[in-house]
């Protein structure tokens, strides 16, 4: 098996791949969702750290702009600015 990672020892990578192969579909989905959530949380934290005065709404807009493009971020910002506040 050709290794996929330059920073993981080949023996360890073989063990990881074997564990993934043995895991059921539900476990693989759980692992993928967990990894996705962790990456998103790290991204939000990085945005907060880079923009210490930003509100949570602005952090979320910046997240959209960085991950899905400036145009969508700008459209979201405009949409949110035009919304009617809920009382």
N, CA, C and O of each residue as an XYZ file, in Angstrom:
348
protein
N       0.841     -1.183      0.000
C       0.000      0.000      0.000
C       0.880      1.238      0.000
O       1.787      1.359      0.824
N       0.618      2.152     -0.916
C       1.345      3.409     -0.963
C       0.798      4.333      0.129
O      -0.417      4.456      0.284
N       1.681      4.976      0.880
C       1.224      5.851      1.951
C       0.590      7.110      1.373
O       0.965      7.577      0.298
N      -0.369      7.644      2.102
C      -1.093      8.836      1.681
C      -0.618     10.079      2.412
O      -0.863     11.196      1.955
N       0.052      9.905      3.529
C       0.432     11.019      4.377
C       1.940     11.070      4.561
O       2.572     10.056      4.858
N       2.510     12.244      4.383
C       3.956     12.381      4.545
C       4.369     12.509      6.008
O       5.542     12.327      6.333
N       3.424     12.819      6.896
C       3.795     13.021      8.293
C       3.328     11.891      9.216
O       3.366     12.035     10.438
N       2.893     10.780      8.644
C       2.455      9.636      9.436
C       3.282      8.418      9.037
O       3.434      8.113      7.854
N       3.806      7.737     10.030
C       4.603      6.544      9.780
C       3.751      5.524      9.023
O       2.574      5.353      9.341
N       4.323      4.846      8.030
C       3.545      3.879      7.232
C       2.851      2.798      8.063
O       1.734      2.398      7.736
N       3.492      2.321      9.127
C       2.857      1.298      9.972
C       1.605      1.848     10.654
O       0.587      1.162     10.745
N       1.686      3.073     11.123
C       0.547      3.706     11.785
C      -0.571      3.947     10.770
O      -1.748      3.743     11.066
N      -0.189      4.379      9.586
C      -1.194      4.612      8.545
C      -1.914      3.314      8.197
O      -3.127      3.321      7.987
N      -1.189      2.206      8.133
C      -1.819      0.911      7.845
C      -2.844      0.556      8.926
O      -3.930      0.062      8.626
N      -2.484      0.814     10.180
C      -3.413      0.538     11.284
C      -4.664      1.421     11.149
O      -5.784      0.942     11.329
N      -4.469      2.708     10.832
C      -5.611      3.616     10.673
C      -6.528      3.156      9.543
O      -7.747      3.116      9.707
N      -5.952      2.814      8.416
C      -6.748      2.371      7.266
C      -7.474      1.081      7.605
O      -8.640      0.918      7.246
N      -6.810      0.167      8.287
C      -7.442     -1.087      8.677
C      -8.622     -0.826      9.615
O      -9.674     -1.450      9.474
N      -8.458      0.072     10.552
C      -9.548      0.406     11.486
C     -10.733      1.020     10.734
O     -11.887      0.712     11.034
N     -10.449      1.879      9.767
C     -11.536      2.477      8.983
C     -12.264      1.427      8.151
O     -13.488      1.465      8.020
N     -11.509      0.502      7.598
C     -12.138     -0.564      6.806
C     -13.034     -1.440      7.674
O     -14.087     -1.892      7.222
N     -12.627     -1.680      8.904
C     -13.400     -2.528      9.805
C     -14.604     -1.802     10.400
O     -15.576     -2.439     10.806
N     -14.544     -0.487     10.452
C     -15.655      0.280     11.016
C     -16.869      0.180     10.095
O     -16.737      0.110      8.873
N     -18.020      0.176     10.692
C     -19.247      0.147      9.895
C     -19.510      1.503      9.258
O     -18.838      2.490      9.557
N     -20.488      1.531      8.387
C     -20.833      2.766      7.674
C     -21.226      3.865      8.660
O     -20.816      5.015      8.502
N     -22.012      3.520      9.667
C     -22.456      4.523     10.642
C     -21.264      5.141     11.371
O     -21.235      6.349     11.603
N     -20.295      4.325     11.729
C     -19.106      4.836     12.431
C     -18.280      5.735     11.518
O     -17.761      6.758     11.964
N     -18.152      5.364     10.244
C     -17.405      6.208      9.300
C     -18.101      7.551      9.101
O     -17.442      8.587      9.007
N     -19.422      7.536      9.037
C     -20.179      8.791      8.916
C     -19.991      9.630     10.170
O     -19.790     10.842     10.080
N     -20.055      8.997     11.345
C     -19.861      9.723     12.600
C     -18.484     10.380     12.632
O     -18.352     11.538     13.031
N     -17.469      9.646     12.216
C     -16.108     10.186     12.189
C     -15.991     11.363     11.214
O     -15.349     12.367     11.520
N     -16.608     11.233     10.058
C     -16.564     12.309      9.066
C     -17.273     13.556      9.590
O     -16.774     14.670      9.433
N     -18.427     13.369     10.206
C     -19.161     14.519     10.771
C     -18.362     15.174     11.882
O     -18.315     16.401     11.977
N     -17.744     14.376     12.709
C     -16.942     14.913     13.806
C     -15.758     15.720     13.272
O     -15.462     16.806     13.772
N     -15.094     15.189     12.267
C     -13.969     15.899     11.663
C     -14.436     17.211     11.036
O     -13.786     18.243     11.199
N     -15.558     17.174     10.321
C     -16.093     18.388      9.705
C     -16.419     19.439     10.757
O     -16.093     20.614     10.590
N     -17.066     19.013     11.844
C     -17.410     19.950     12.916
C     -16.151     20.536     13.543
O     -16.110     21.730     13.838
N     -15.135     19.723     13.750
C     -13.881     20.217     14.331
C     -13.218     21.254     13.423
O     -12.735     22.282     13.897
N     -13.196     20.982     12.134
C     -12.581     21.914     11.181
C     -13.354     23.223     11.146
O     -12.749     24.295     11.116
N     -14.684     23.154     11.150
C     -15.487     24.375     11.151
C     -15.243     25.183     12.425
O     -15.118     26.407     12.368
N     -15.176     24.511     13.564
C     -14.942     25.202     14.830
C     -13.569     25.880     14.828
O     -13.433     27.007     15.305
N     -12.560     25.203     14.297
C     -11.227     25.818     14.207
C     -11.252     27.028     13.283
O     -10.588     28.030     13.552
N     -12.009     26.942     12.204
C     -12.132     28.058     11.275
C     -12.795     29.252     11.955
O     -12.304     30.376     11.850
N     -13.921     29.014     12.659
C     -14.591     30.101     13.364
C     -13.666     30.726     14.408
O     -13.630     31.948     14.549
N     -12.923     29.901     15.137
C     -11.997     30.426     16.142
C     -10.896     31.264     15.505
O     -10.512     32.299     16.050
N     -10.385     30.828     14.358
C      -9.354     31.596     13.656
C      -9.913     32.943     13.192
O      -9.225     33.961     13.267
N     -11.148     32.949     12.717
C     -11.778     34.203     12.286
C     -11.962     35.129     13.486
O     -11.683     36.324     13.396
N     -12.431     34.581     14.608
C     -12.587     35.397     15.832
C     -11.247     35.984     16.269
O     -11.170     37.158     16.629
N     -10.199     35.172     16.238
C      -8.873     35.653     16.651
C      -8.338     36.728     15.717
O      -7.677     37.666     16.163
N      -8.618     36.599     14.427
C      -8.142     37.582     13.446
C      -8.986     38.852     13.449
O      -8.549     39.889     12.950
N     -10.197     38.777     14.011
C     -11.127     39.915     14.030
C     -11.699     40.057     15.441
O     -12.880     39.788     15.658
N     -10.871     40.477     16.403
C     -11.292     40.452     17.805
C     -12.516     41.315     18.127
O     -13.216     41.033     19.100
N     -12.790     42.343     17.349
C     -13.944     43.191     17.627
C     -15.202     42.783     16.895
O     -16.235     43.439     17.031
N     -15.137     41.716     16.125
C     -16.277     41.311     15.296
C     -17.373     40.669     16.147
O     -17.095     39.923     17.085
N     -18.618     40.976     15.801
C     -19.754     40.324     16.454
C     -19.843     38.881     15.940
O     -19.197     38.510     14.960
N     -20.663     38.080     16.630
C     -20.857     36.699     16.173
C     -21.480     36.679     14.782
O     -21.153     35.816     13.967
N     -22.376     37.625     14.507
C     -22.976     37.694     13.173
C     -21.907     37.976     12.124
O     -21.899     37.354     11.062
N     -21.007     38.908     12.416
C     -19.944     39.234     11.462
C     -18.988     38.054     11.288
O     -18.512     37.808     10.180
N     -18.703     37.329     12.354
C     -17.853     36.136     12.255
C     -18.483     35.130     11.302
O     -17.792     34.525     10.482
N     -19.795     34.953     11.413
C     -20.484     33.996     10.540
C     -20.481     34.473      9.089
O     -20.342     33.666      8.170
N     -20.634     35.783      8.881
C     -20.578     36.330      7.526
C     -19.177     36.137      6.948
O     -19.033     35.751      5.788
N     -18.153     36.403      7.745
C     -16.778     36.203      7.289
C     -16.520     34.730      6.966
O     -15.820     34.418      6.002
N     -17.079     33.833      7.764
C     -16.947     32.402      7.500
C     -17.519     32.065      6.124
O     -16.892     31.357      5.336
N     -18.719     32.580      5.845
C     -19.355     32.329      4.548
C     -18.493     32.902      3.430
O     -18.263     32.233      2.423
N     -18.013     34.136      3.595
C     -17.200     34.776      2.560
C     -15.913     33.999      2.298
O     -15.517     33.823      1.146
N     -15.268     33.542      3.348
C     -14.002     32.818      3.192
C     -14.188     31.433      2.577
O     -13.337     30.966      1.821
N     -15.300     30.780      2.901
C     -15.506     29.406      2.447
C     -16.320     29.271      1.171
O     -16.185     28.293      0.437
N     -17.168     30.264      0.913
C     -18.068     30.149     -0.242
C     -17.944     31.320     -1.213
O     -18.633     31.361     -2.232
N     -17.064     32.274     -0.897
C     -16.812     33.375     -1.814
C     -17.327     34.714     -1.293
O     -18.320     34.796     -0.570
N     -16.604     35.756     -1.694
C     -16.949     37.114     -1.272
C     -18.357     37.505     -1.714
O     -19.078     38.164     -0.964
N     -18.754     37.106     -2.921
C     -20.073     37.491     -3.432
C     -21.182     36.981     -2.512
O     -22.120     37.714     -2.200
N     -21.074     35.732     -2.080
C     -22.098     35.180     -1.190
C     -22.032     35.844      0.180
O     -23.066     36.104      0.795
N     -20.825     36.118      0.659
C     -20.685     36.830      1.931
C     -21.309     38.212      1.868
O     -21.998     38.629      2.798
N     -21.070     38.928      0.771
C     -21.662     40.253      0.594
C     -23.181     40.171      0.492
O     -23.892     41.005      1.053
N     -23.679     39.159     -0.228
C     -25.126     38.979     -0.356
C     -25.755     38.668      1.000
O     -26.834     39.173      1.313
N     -25.098     37.852      1.795
C     -25.600     37.535      3.128
C     -25.611     38.780      4.003
O     -26.586     39.032      4.712
N     -24.541     39.554      3.960
C     -24.461     40.790      4.736
C     -25.608     41.737      4.350
O     -26.247     42.320      5.226
N     -25.869     41.891      3.047
C     -26.946     42.763      2.581
C     -28.309     42.225      3.021
O     -29.167     42.988      3.465
N     -28.502     40.926      2.898
C     -29.768     40.312      3.312
C     -30.010     40.557      4.800
O     -31.108     40.943      5.200
N     -28.987     40.332      5.610
C     -29.149     40.506      7.052
C     -29.379     41.969      7.421
O     -30.106     42.257      8.373
N     -28.777     42.886      6.688
C     -28.967     44.319      6.953
C     -30.393     44.750      6.633
O     -30.918     45.666      7.265
N     -31.030     44.096      5.653
C     -32.377     44.458      5.236
C     -33.492     43.757      6.006
O     -34.662     44.102      5.838
N     -33.159     42.798      6.833
C     -34.197     42.037      7.513
C     -34.912     42.898      8.565
O     -34.363     43.863      9.095
N     -36.119     42.514      8.830
C     -36.910     43.215      9.847
C     -36.612     42.568     11.182
O     -36.739     41.352     11.320
N     -36.212     43.368     12.180
C     -35.906     42.776     13.491
C     -37.146     42.111     14.102
O     -38.249     42.652     14.034
N     -36.950     40.946     14.691
C     -38.034     40.232     15.362
C     -38.141     40.771     16.767
O     -37.142     40.921     17.470
N     -39.384     41.066     17.176
C     -39.587     41.609     18.543
C     -40.170     40.580     19.442
O     -40.408     40.851     20.619
